[in-house]
Amino acid sequence: MKRPVTLLRIDRVEAGVLHKADDLLVTEEPLEIRLGYGPLEARREVRLSVTMRTPGQDEELVRGFLFTEGVTTTPDDVVRIAACESVKPEERGNVMRAELQPDIDLDPSRWQRNFYTTSSCGVCGKSSIEAVHAQCRTSVPAWGALDAPLLSSARC
């Protein structure tokens, strides 16, 4: 599992002077939620959603998501929740699959979200991590050097 907080060396500007400092950065990564459902002899999988989260309590997050979205109504509706191992190396630890009881009747189209709109980065609401990368074909160039006096001259 990835760490929820990372120690990072940063550039800090104080009184127009740029210096190095240690800082804590909260990790935020995508979590893809998959759902296993149907009779035991014919299990199916649906990629339900992607949300951003601080890694840590992924099983609890998935349980809460399924309940608040109306996929489940009781804790017993879920047989188990586990991290998917058969994923790309960069997705390892970021994909969870919830197995529902075989007798639960599920219509996956009920949770299909098209063009989810938000003021955030656009990850939340995607159906898979691959879908996030589908529209990100151009790399953003580096911003450039920091101008310490300019940054510290701004007054709020």
N, C-alpha and C positions, 0 to 999 in steps of 0.2 A: 504494500500500500504506500502511496505517496504521502509525504509529510504535509500537514496542513499549514505549517509556517516554515519559511526558509530564511536563514540569515544571509544578508546580501550586502555587498560593499557598494555604496552609492556616492554620488557627487552631491554635496549639500552646499547651498549658497546662504551665507549669513553676512549681513552688512556689506554686501558687494564682494565678498571673498568666497571663492570656491575652494572647498576642501573635501577630502574623503572622510566617510563615516560609515559605521555599521548600522544597519536598519533591519527590521523584520518585515518580511513580505508575506502576506496571506496568499496561499496558493488557491487558484481558482482554475478548475478544469472541467471539461464537458463530461457529463455522465449520460450514456445511452441506456435507456431502459427497454429491455426486451421482455416479451411475455410468451410463456409456453402455455398452451391451452388445448382442449379437446380430449377425446377418449384416449386411454393409454395406448391402444393399438394404432392410433393415427394422430399423434401430437403434432401441433403446428406452432409456428413462431411468427410473431408480429413485432416489428420494431416500432415501439409505441411513441417514444419521445426522446429528446435530448434536452437536458437542462444544465446550467452551470452550477457548480457547487464547490465548496471547500471539502477535499477528500477527508473521509473519516467515518461518518455514520451512514454509509451508503445504503445498507440494508434498511435502516430506519427511514431514510429518505424515500426509498422505493415503496415501502409499505404505506407511508403517509400519502405519497402521490397517488397510488392505486386507490386508496380509500377516498381521498378528496375528489378524484376524477370519476368516482362511481363505478370503477372496475370491480372493486371488492366491497362487500358490506360488513364482513366480520373478519377477524384475524384468521379464522379457520379456513377461509377461502384460499389462502396461500399455503401451498405445500412446503415450499422452500424458496429462498432467494440466494443466488450465488453469482460470483464473478465469472464471466465467460472467459475461458482459457483459449478457445480457438478463434483468436482475433489477431489483427496485425500487432506487431511488437509495440508500436506507439499508442495503441488503444488499450493495451493490457492494464487492468485496474480501473478502466473507465467505462466498462460495459457490464451491466448486471442483467441477469435473467430471473424473472419471477415465474415460478411454476404454479399455475392455478389447479385447483381440484378438478379432476376429469369431468365431473358432472356440471360444471359451471357453463352455462350457455353464453357465448360471447360473440358479439358482432364487431370485429375490429374497425369497420368503416365508421363506426360511431365516434371514434377518437381521431379520425383523419383530420389534420389541420393543414389547410392550404393558406399560404401567405399570412402566417402569423405576424402581426405587426407590433413592434415595440420600439422604445427609444434606446434599448440596450444594443449590444453588439450583434444581435441577430442569430445567436446560437440556439437560444431557448425556443422550443417548438419544432425544431427539425426532427425528422424521424430516425436519423442515424448520423454518426460522426462523419461518414463518407459524404452525406448530403451537405455538411458544412463546407467541406473542401471543394465541392462541385462548382461553386461560384467564386472561389478565391483563387483565381489563376494568375494574378499579377502580384509580385512582391512589392511591398512598400519600401521605398528607399530610406536609408538612414536619415534622421532629422538634421543632423549636423552638430557643430560644436555649441556648447552652452555659452552664452554671454552673461557671465555672473553679474556685472554691474547693472545690466539691463533688467535681469530677473529680480534683483533685490530692490530696484528703484520703484517698482510697482507698489502702490498703496491701496489697500482695500478700505 
